[in-house]
Amino acid sequence: MSGAPGSRPRFDVPDVDAFTRRYWDAAAEGRLLVRRCGGCGRAHHYPREFCPYCWSEDVTWEPASGRATLYTWSVVHRNDLPPFGERAPYVAAVVDLAEGPRMMTEVVECAEPDLRVGMGLEVAFREADGVTVPVFRPQR
């Protein structure tokens, strides 16, 4: 949620802070990043300053391939929060990144009847209000 103090909350724009700025800057350049632990070797997403598996702080950014498979989804037909209502219906999804982590996202450029668990996806990016967010579409 973003917004100036005293303003109406903005649910459509992620908070960009000093820690996550590298992630959002990479997305604006068309690159997806994940965090990888130097202690246990596992990748994770969403970005955190520590490893959620072994609690090590030896965690670095690395480029992700942008490949994923569809784990599950839900078609949202109504959402009262701007600007989501304007986009309804849309596909809210969880995908398995090729690097291992699961990621909440949106599937675009795919008709609802064509969605399948395990289908191959690739990252795409959508800019909204100055922030670029990763979304996924069927592999081409």
N, C-alpha and C positions, 0 to 999 in steps of 0.2 A: 504494500500500500504506500503510495507516495502522495505528496502534496505539501504546500506551504502551511506553516502553523496557522490554525484558525480557518483554513480552507476546507472545502468538502473533500473527504478522502477519495483518492484515486486508486482503484483496484486494477486498472488496466495497464498501469506502468509499474514495472518492478523497481524496488529500491536499489539504487546504485550507490555503493559506498566505496571507501578506499580499498577494502579487501576484494570486492566483486568487480571493481572497475575493469580489471584485465579481462574477465570473462565477457562482460558486455561490450568492451572495445573490440574483442576478437569477433563476437557475433556481428557487429557492425561492419566488419571486414569480410564476412561470409565464412568464418571459421568457428567450429565448435570446440570448446575446451572441456576437459575433465580434470579431476585431481587424482594423482597417484601417490600412494604411500611408499616411501623408501624403506619403511620397516617391514611391512608384510607384503608389499608389492601389489596390493589390490587397488583398483581404480574405484572412485565413487563420484556420485552426483546427487545432490546439489552441492555446490562448492562450500567446503568448510575448512577451517584452519587446522583441523586435526583429523586423523583417520577414524571413521566411525566403527572400524573393525578391531583395531588394536590400540587406539587412542594415541598413537604416535603423532608428534607435531612435525615429523620429517615428511611433509607432503608438498608436492610441486604440481604446477600446471603442466599439462601436455595436450597436444592436438589430438582430437578424436577423429576417427575415419569418417564420421558422418553416416555410417551404415547402422541400421537397427532393424529389429523385427517387432511386429505388433504383438504385444502381450495381452492387452484388453482395451476396450473402448466403451464409450457411452455417447449416444447422439443426444446433444442438449438441444431441446426444442424451445426452451424458454429460460431466459436469464434476465433478471431485472436490473443487473448492474451494467451501467454504460461502460464500454461500447459493446459488450457481449450480446445484448439484445438485438443490436443491429446486424450481427453476424449469424444469429440463430436461423436455421439449425447449424450446428457445428459439431465436430467430432473431438471430444475430450478423450485423451488416450494415455496409456502407459506403454512405453516401448522399452525393449531390452537393447541397449547400445552394444555394438560389437565388442567394445572394451570391457563389458560386464555389467555396469550399473544399469538400474532401471531409472527411467526419467518420465515425469509427467509432461505432457505436451499436447499438441493438437495435430490431427492428421488433416491435410488439405489435398485438394486436387484428386479426390477419390469419392465416388458415389457410395452411399451407405451399403447397397447390396454387394459391392465388390470388396468390402472389408473382410479379412480372414485372419484368425489367430495365426501367427507365424509368418505372415506376409512380409516380404522384404521392403524396407523403407529407406529413404535417404533424406538427409537434413536439407531444409530450405530455410529461408529467413524472411521474416515479415517486420517491417518498420512501422511503428506507431508512436506518435508523440515524441519523437526523438530517441526512442529506444528500439533496438532491433532484437527480436526474440526468435529462438530456433523453433521451427515447426517441422513436421515430417510429411513427405509425400511418397507414393509408391516409387520403387526403384525404376529407373528408366533403362 
